[in-house]
Amino acid sequence: MLDILKNGLRAALKKIINSSGVDEALIKELAKDIQRALLQSDVNVKLVFGITKNLETRSLNENPPPGLSRKDHIVKILYDELSKLLGTDKQFSFKPGKKNKVLMLGIQGSGKTTVTAKLSKFLTKQGYRVAVIGADTYRPGALTQLKTMCEKSNIEVYGEENNKDSPQIVKNGLKHFENSNYDIILIDTAGRHKEEKELLDEMTRISAVANPDLVLLVIDGTIGQQCYSQAEAFHKIVPVGGIVITKLDSSAKGGGALAAAAATGAQIMYIGTGERIDDIEIFSPTRFVGRLLGMGDIQALLDMAKRLESEGDEERLKRISHGKMNMEDFYYQIEEATKAGGLRNILDNMPGFSGMIKEDQLDQTEERVQKWRFIIQSMTKQEKEDPDLLNASRIKRIARGSGWTEHDVKELVKAYKNSKSMMKASKGRQMQGMLRKMGLG
């Protein structure tokens, strides 16, 4: 997906990660590389210069927070700025206990009917009961296509082959589903051009009949920056509540489409990532940028770093970052890793670690971490504060109390000691030392 943008951003990021030190010249070079990658992906020039200026200014003037190296801080700044460019992570929720009506709009050829079928299956998998009304009376075979695609997912479609009155079809369809137990009704309409007055008038009439809870505008990602004027034109006639960008898998202009759509202020809610019926996903700027940068979803890691700082446990942080942590601190790290989505999520999405850990090794490590939590819980307060007290008889007692073997307890003690010495050597580098902080060094 968006290979040109992805490769350009990753190459730029690699320079920072692989550099021996960070200076002004390197930061300026990074900003230029990011500029080039964004412009090649058809992102608006003004937006590009705004983001790279912020990147440069913040990287030169901001001091990294405690526990974060300067390199990691620059990576985080780039992540923040790109996420901001693509909108916000607002969550839309369908209202429970009522039929949520969703009106699907778009230019001809944007893939609206396909998106309607994809979205119906996607929402069904999320636990919603979904039905569809086919009200595209202009394109021959539109209703047949919709029914064929929805049939595979057992989605009921209402349509009238010989009726050309779209608003009437919508009215009849809503009446048809009136006494059903559906949560969401998707309404597929004819593709229209922003200059075609007759079709735009019809769109207004359909909207009046449907009284939708959400209007989704489907836009073809291959048109790049033109997304802005297209979304703006539709929004003037019917208030657009969300945008779906399609064909991002094949588009060199996808970055421009995403940035332009976000600039309208309307929320990008879904993106189409391929041709298969399952190739649709909820759009999250932070997750999306993480994937572009080869970082996966680092939000869990950022949240964990924030918690470490905001909880204000300065003594604990000081002990951990100086390699003086006790077993209680070690347990705290394991708990934090669990809160952040588990070891698998963290290793999969961590900068530089994605794909490096084999599946069987990851499973074994996760099992070990689960054991360690129970073993630490079986220790006395004194033993947690001073693990050097753990002699053979104490280890035997802890093994019995936790339900694991003496070998498991010894393995934990060894991991704790390794982690402690590695943390001391790392001098508290937050992101690069994250594995060690979790006792996995």
C-alpha positions in Angstrom: 0.0 0.0 0.0 1.3 3.5 -1.0 4.8 2.0 -1.8 6.3 5.2 -3.1 5.5 7.1 0.1 6.3 4.2 2.4 9.7 3.5 0.8 10.6 7.2 0.8 9.7 7.7 4.5 11.5 4.6 5.6 14.6 5.5 3.7 14.6 8.9 5.4 14.0 7.4 8.8 16.8 4.9 8.3 19.4 7.7 8.1 18.4 8.9 11.6 18.3 5.5 13.1 21.6 4.4 11.6 23.5 7.6 12.3 26.2 7.7 15.0 24.9 11.1 16.3 22.2 13.7 15.6 23.2 17.2 14.5 21.5 20.1 12.7 22.7 19.0 9.3 21.2 15.5 9.7 17.8 17.0 10.9 17.7 19.3 7.9 18.6 16.4 5.6 15.7 14.4 7.2 13.3 17.2 6.6 14.3 17.4 2.9 13.9 13.6 2.4 10.5 13.7 4.1 9.5 16.7 1.8 10.5 14.7 -1.3 8.6 11.6 -0.2 5.4 13.5 0.5 5.6 15.6 -2.7 6.1 12.4 -4.8 2.9 11.0 -3.2 1.0 14.1 -4.4 0.5 15.8 -1.0 -0.3 19.5 -1.2 2.9 21.6 -1.3 1.7 24.0 1.5 0.9 21.0 3.8 4.3 19.5 3.0 6.3 22.6 3.9 4.2 23.1 7.0 4.9 19.5 8.3 8.6 19.6 7.5 9.1 23.0 9.1 7.4 21.7 12.3 9.6 18.6 12.1 12.8 20.7 11.8 11.9 23.3 14.4 10.7 20.7 17.0 13.7 18.4 16.4 16.2 21.3 16.9 14.5 23.0 19.8 12.7 20.4 21.9 14.4 18.4 24.7 13.5 14.7 24.8 11.5 13.7 27.8 13.2 11.7 30.6 14.1 8.2 29.4 13.8 9.0 25.6 16.9 9.3 23.5 17.2 12.2 21.0 16.9 9.8 18.0 13.7 8.3 19.4 12.4 11.7 20.1 12.9 12.8 16.5 11.1 9.6 15.3 8.2 10.4 17.7 8.0 14.0 16.3 7.8 12.7 12.7 5.2 10.2 13.8 3.2 13.0 15.5 3.4 15.4 12.6 2.4 12.8 9.9 -0.5 11.6 12.1 -1.7 15.2 12.5 -1.5 15.7 8.7 -3.9 12.8 8.2 -6.6 13.8 10.7 -7.5 12.8 14.2 -8.3 9.4 15.8 -11.9 10.3 16.6 -14.1 7.3 17.1 -17.5 7.1 15.4 -20.1 5.0 17.1 -23.4 3.7 15.7 -26.3 4.4 18.1 -27.6 1.3 19.9 -31.3 0.5 20.0 -32.2 2.1 16.6 -31.8 1.6 12.9 -28.7 3.6 11.9 -29.2 4.8 8.3 -26.0 5.3 6.3 -26.2 7.1 2.9 -23.4 6.2 0.5 -22.4 8.9 -2.0 -19.6 9.3 -4.6 -18.5 10.2 -8.0 -19.1 7.7 -10.8 -16.3 5.1 -10.8 -15.2 5.7 -7.3 -16.1 2.1 -6.3 -19.1 3.1 -4.2 -21.2 -0.1 -4.8 -18.2 -2.3 -4.1 -17.5 -0.3 -0.9 -21.1 -0.7 0.2 -20.8 -4.5 -0.1 -17.4 -4.5 1.6 -18.7 -2.3 4.5 -21.8 -4.4 5.0 -19.6 -7.5 5.5 -17.1 -5.6 7.7 -19.9 -4.3 10.0 -21.5 -7.7 10.1 -18.2 -9.2 11.4 -18.2 -6.5 14.0 -21.5 -7.9 15.4 -24.0 -5.5 13.7 -27.1 -6.7 11.8 -26.8 -5.1 8.4 -29.1 -4.7 5.5 -28.7 -2.8 2.2 -30.9 -0.7 -0.1 -29.8 -0.6 -3.8 -30.9 2.8 -5.2 -28.5 3.3 -8.1 -31.0 3.5 -11.0 -28.5 4.9 -13.6 -25.8 2.3 -14.0 -27.0 -0.9 -15.7 -26.4 -4.0 -13.6 -25.7 -1.9 -10.4 -28.4 -3.8 -8.4 -27.3 -7.2 -9.7 -23.7 -6.4 -8.8 -24.7 -5.3 -5.3 -26.8 -8.4 -4.7 -24.2 -10.8 -6.0 -21.5 -9.3 -3.7 -23.8 -9.1 -0.6 -25.2 -12.6 -1.2 -21.8 -14.2 -0.3 -22.0 -12.6 3.2 -25.7 -13.4 3.6 -26.6 -9.7 3.6 -30.2 -8.9 2.6 -30.5 -6.3 -0.3 -33.7 -4.5 -1.2 -34.0 -3.1 -4.7 -36.5 -2.6 -7.5 -35.3 -3.5 -11.0 -37.9 -1.6 -13.0 -38.2 1.5 -10.8 -36.2 4.6 -11.9 -37.3 6.8 -9.0 -34.4 6.5 -6.5 -36.0 8.5 -3.6 -39.1 6.3 -3.9 -36.9 3.1 -3.8 -35.2 4.4 -0.6 -38.6 5.2 0.9 -40.0 1.7 0.0 -36.8 0.0 1.2 -36.9 1.7 4.6 -40.5 0.7 4.9 -39.6 -2.9 4.0 -37.0 -3.0 6.8 -39.2 -1.1 9.3 -40.2 -4.0 11.5 -36.9 -5.9 11.1 -34.2 -6.1 13.8 -31.4 -4.6 11.7 -28.9 -2.2 13.4 -27.6 -0.6 10.2 -29.2 0.1 6.8 -26.7 1.0 4.1 -28.1 2.9 1.1 -26.2 2.7 -2.2 -26.9 5.5 -4.6 -26.0 6.4 -8.2 -22.5 7.8 -8.8 -22.7 11.5 -9.7 -20.5 14.3 -10.8 -20.2 17.5 -8.8 -21.3 19.5 -11.8 -24.4 17.5 -12.7 -27.3 19.5 -11.2 -30.0 16.9 -11.9 -28.1 14.2 -10.0 -27.2 16.5 -7.2 -30.9 17.5 -6.8 -31.8 13.9 -6.7 -29.1 13.4 -4.0 -30.8 16.1 -1.9 -34.2 14.4 -2.3 -32.8 11.0 -1.3 -31.2 12.6 1.8 -34.5 14.2 2.8 -36.3 10.8 2.4 -33.6 8.8 4.2 -32.8 11.3 7.0 -29.5 9.5 7.4 -27.6 9.2 10.7 -24.3 9.2 8.7 -23.4 10.3 5.1 -20.3 8.5 3.8 -18.6 10.0 0.7 -16.6 7.4 -1.3 -13.5 8.9 -3.0 -11.1 7.2 -5.5 -7.6 7.5 -4.0 -6.0 7.7 -7.4 -7.2 11.3 -7.9 -4.9 12.6 -5.2 -5.2 16.3 -4.2 -8.5 16.6 -6.1 -10.1 14.8 -3.1 -10.3 18.2 -1.4 -12.5 20.0 -4.0 -14.6 16.8 -4.5 -15.4 16.5 -0.8 -16.0 20.2 -0.5 -18.5 20.2 -3.4 -20.5 17.3 -1.9 -20.4 18.7 1.6 -22.1 21.9 0.4 -25.2 19.9 -0.7 -25.4 17.1 1.9 -23.4 17.3 5.2 -20.7 14.6 4.8 -20.1 12.9 8.1 -17.3 10.6 7.0 -15.1 9.7 4.0 -14.0 6.4 2.5 -10.9 6.4 0.4 -10.7 3.5 -2.1 -7.9 2.0 -4.3 -5.1 2.9 -1.9 -3.3 -0.3 -2.8 -2.5 0.7 -6.4 -2.2 4.5 -6.0 1.0 6.6 -6.1 -1.3 9.5 -5.2 -2.8 7.9 -2.1 -0.9 10.1 0.3 -2.3 13.2 -1.5 -5.8 11.8 -1.3 -5.6 11.1 2.4 -4.1 14.5 3.2 -6.6 16.4 1.1 -9.5 14.5 2.5 -8.3 15.1 6.1 -7.9 18.8 5.2 -11.6 19.2 4.6 -12.2 18.5 8.3 -14.4 15.5 7.5 -13.3 12.3 9.2 -11.7 9.6 7.1 -13.5 6.6 8.5 -12.6 3.7 6.3 -10.0 2.9 3.6 -10.1 0.3 0.8 -6.8 -1.6 0.7 -7.4 -4.1 -2.2 -9.9 -5.7 -4.4 -11.1 -8.5 -2.2 -14.4 -8.2 -0.3 -12.4 -8.2 3.0 -10.0 -5.4 1.9 -11.5 -2.6 4.0 -10.5 -1.3 7.4 -11.2 1.5 9.9 -8.8 4.4 9.3 -6.6 5.4 12.2 -4.0 8.1 11.4 -1.7 7.0 14.1 -1.8 3.3 13.2 -1.6 4.1 9.5 1.5 6.3 9.9 3.1 3.7 12.1 2.7 1.1 9.3 4.1 3.6 6.7 7.2 4.1 8.9 7.6 0.4 9.4 6.8 0.9 13.1 3.4 -0.9 13.2 1.1 0.5 15.7 3.4 2.2 18.2 0.6 3.9 20.0 0.7 1.3 22.8 4.4 2.0 23.3 3.8 5.7 23.4 1.0 5.3 25.9 3.2 3.2 28.1 6.0 5.8 28.0 3.4 8.5 28.9 2.1 6.4 31.8 5.6 5.9 33.1 6.1 9.7 33.1 2.6 10.9 34.2 2.2 8.5 37.1 5.0 10.6 38.7 6.8 7.6 40.3 10.1 9.3 40.1 11.8 7.0 42.5 10.8 3.9 40.5 11.8 5.5 37.2 15.1 6.5 38.7 15.8 3.0 40.0 14.8 1.3 36.7 16.8 3.7 34.5 19.9 3.3 36.7 19.7 -0.5 36.8 18.8 -0.5 40.5 15.3 -2.0 40.2 14.0 -4.6 42.6 11.6 -7.4 41.8 8.6 -5.2 42.5 9.8 -2.8 39.7 10.3 -5.8 37.5 6.7 -6.9 38.1 5.6 -3.4 37.4 7.2 -3.6 34.0 5.5 -6.8 33.2 2.1 -5.3 34.2 2.8 -2.3 32.0 3.6 -4.5 29.0 0.3 -6.3 29.5 -1.7 -3.0 29.7 0.0 -1.9 26.5 -1.4 -4.8 24.5 0.9 -7.7 25.4 4.3 -8.7 24.4 3.3 -10.0 21.0 1.8 -6.6 20.1 4.8 -4.7 21.4 7.5 -6.8 19.7 5.5 -6.9 16.4 5.1 -3.1 16.3 8.3 -1.9 17.8 10.7 0.2 15.7 13.4 -2.1 14.4 11.9 -5.3 15.8 8.9 -5.9 13.5 9.3 -9.4 12.0 12.6 -10.2 13.7 11.1 -12.4 16.4 10.1 -15.9 15.2 6.5 -17.0 16.0 7.5 -20.0 18.1 10.0 -17.9 20.1 7.4 -15.2 20.7 4.9 -17.8 22.0 7.5 -19.2 24.4 8.5 -15.8 25.6 4.8 -14.8 26.2 4.3 -18.1 28.2 7.4 -17.3 30.3 6.2 -13.8 31.1 2.8 -15.2 32.3 4.7 -17.6 34.6 6.8 -14.8 35.9 3.8 -12.8 37.0 2.5 -15.7 39.1 6.0 -16.4 40.6 6.6 -12.8 41.6 3.1 -12.7 43.3 4.2 -15.7 45.4 7.2 -13.9 46.8 7.2 -12.1 50.2 7.5 -8.3 50.3 11.0 -8.6 51.6 12.0 -10.9 48.7 10.6 -8.5 46.2 12.5 -5.6 47.7 15.7 -7.6 47.9 15.9 -10.5 45.4 19.4 -11.4 46.6 17.7 -13.1 49.5 16.4 -15.8 47.1 18.4 -18.9 48.2 17.6 -22.6 47.4 15.0 -23.0 50.2 13.1 -19.8 49.3 13.1 -20.8 45.6 11.6 -24.1 46.5 8.8 -22.4 48.6 8.1 -19.9 45.8 7.9 -22.7 43.2 5.3 -24.6 45.4 3.3 -21.4 46.0 3.2 -20.3 42.4 2.5 -23.8 40.9 5.6 -23.7 38.7 8.9 -25.5 38.9 12.1 -24.4 40.7 13.7 -24.2 37.2 11.1 -21.6 36.2 11.8 -19.5 39.4 15.6 -19.6 38.6 14.9 -18.6 35.0 13.0 -15.5 36.3 15.8 -14.6 38.7 18.3 -14.9 35.8 16.2 -12.7 33.5 15.7 -10.2 36.3 19.5 -9.9 36.8 20.2 -9.7 33.0 17.6 -7.0 32.7 19.0 -5.1 35.6 22.6 -5.1 34.3 21.4 -4.2 30.7 19.3 -1.3 32.0 22.3 0.0 33.8 24.4 -0.2 30.6 21.6 1.4 28.5 21.5 4.5 30.8 17.8 4.6 30.5 17.3 4.9 26.7 13.5 4.5 26.7 12.6 3.1 23.3 15.8 1.2 22.6 15.8 -0.2 26.1 12.1 -1.1 26.2 12.7 -4.9 26.0 15.1 -4.7 28.9 12.8 -2.6 30.9 10.2 -5.3 30.6 12.8 -7.9 31.8 13.3 -9.6 28.5 16.9 -8.6 27.9 
